[in-house]
Amino acid sequence: MKRRKFLSLLTVGLLSLAAFFFSEARAEEPTIAGTWELNVAASKSTDPMPKSATRVYEVIGNSEKLSGTVVTADGKTIPIGFTATLDGKDSPSQNPGVDTVVLTPVDALTVNYLTKLAGKVMYSGSRVLSRDGKIMTLTANGVNSAGKTVDSVMVFDRR
């Protein structure tokens, strides 16, 4: 009888400990919220590489708000932004060359996206956060405004 009681208490204790660690791990999942700076040296693109880029994300319920700037290779500063719901549906975008963005969550660290212009997909890609929440990687494949195919991997560091 003592052995059965001991095993039951041990099982309850281990399950409680596992639940505690699981909830702690989930609570510490990284968030996109914050300021991100382009790491030009770690990035690559078939398009001209920007001199710099800053992205600021806010999480508002099931939506994300992006605001930021890109300094192009020729020194032009371009504002970027959108507010989009993470539901796989079209949301308005204020980014150059597109008028719509679609965000579809894959898991806690990954979001797939599409950008469109007049209903036509211009770019598709993914945004992946590192497990420690310090690095964001944006991949993109599509066609630029000149009709040239673009493949890029842009790496951002949390500021």
N, C-alpha and C positions, 0 to 999 in steps of 0.2 A: 504494500500500500504506500509506504514512504517513497519507494522508487517511482511509482506512477505519479505521485504528487510532485516529486522533484522534476521528472521529465516534463510534466505539464507546465510547471513554473519556468523551466528552462526554455521550452518552446515559446511560451508567451513572451519571455524576456528577449529572445532572439528576434521574434517577429516585431516587437516594439522597437528594438534597436535598428532593424532593417528599415522599418517605416520611417524612423527618424532620419537616417542617412539618406533615404530616397527623397524625402521632403526637403532636406537641406540641399541636395544636389539640384532638385528642380527649382528651388528658390534662387539658386545662384546661376541659372541659365543666363547667358549674356543677352543683352538687349541692343537693338539698333540705335536706341535713343542716345544722342550725344553728337559731338563734333568729330569729323573725320577729315584727315589730310591725305591727299594723294602721295604715295611713295613712288615717285617717277622712276627711280632706279630699279625698283622691283616690278614695274609694270611694262607691258608691251602691247603694241597695236600696229596694225597695217595702215592705219590712219596716222597723220602727224600727232606725236605725243604732246599733250598740253604741257605748259611750263609748270602749272600748278592747278589744283582743284581743292575746294573745301565743300563738304557736304554736312549739313546739320539736320538731323532727324529728330522728330518728336513723335511719340506714340500717343495716340488719342483713341482710347477704346480699341476697336478693331481696325483702326485707320493709322496711316503714317503720313506725316507731313515732312516733306523735304524742302529745304531751301539751301541755296549755296551759290557758288561762283566757279567758273572755269576760266583760267587764263590760257588762251590758245597759244600755239607755237609762235604766232606772229604778234603776241602781246595784247590781243583783244580780250577784254573781260566780258564774259557772258553770264548773265544770271540764269539759274536753273531752279525748278521747283515743281511740286505737285502735292496734292493731298489725295490719297487713294485708300480705298478700303481693301483689306486683304481677303477678297472674296472671289477672285478670278473674273471680275467684271470690269468693264471700261470705266476709267475715271479720267477727268480732264488733266492735262499736263501742260506746263508752261515751258517745257524744254524745247530748244531750237530743233526744227525739222520734224516735230511730232506734235500731235494734239491730244493723244490718249495714252494712258499707261494702264496695264493690267498686272496686278500682283496676285500671285497664287502661292500660298505657303506650302512647303513640302514637309518641313519639320521645324523644330525650335531654332535651328541655325540657318536654314535655307529657304529662300523665296525665289521662285521663278518669275520672270517678268516678260512682258511684251510691250513694245511701244508701237503706236500706229499713227499714220497720217491719212486722214480721210478714209478710215476703215481698213487701209492696207498695212499689213505688218511691215515695219521698217527694221526693227531689231528684236531679237529674242536673247534671253540669257538667264543668268542666275546671280543671286547675291548670297554669299556664304560668309557667316561669321565664324571666327575661330572659337574653339571651346573656351578659351580664356577671355574672349570678348575684346581682344586688343587689335585684331586684324579683320578687315572686311575685304573680300575679293569679289569684284564684279566682272563677270564674263559677258561678252556681247558678240553676236554674229548678226550681220545684216548688210544693208546697203546705205551708203551715205547720200547726201543731197546731189553729189556729182554722179551717182549711179555706180560707184565703185564698191565692191564687196569689202566689208570691214570685219576683222576678227580682232578682239582685244581682250586682254586680261589686265584689269586695273586693280592695284592693291592699295588699300587705304589703311592708315594707322589711326587709332583712336587718339585724340588729343586730350 
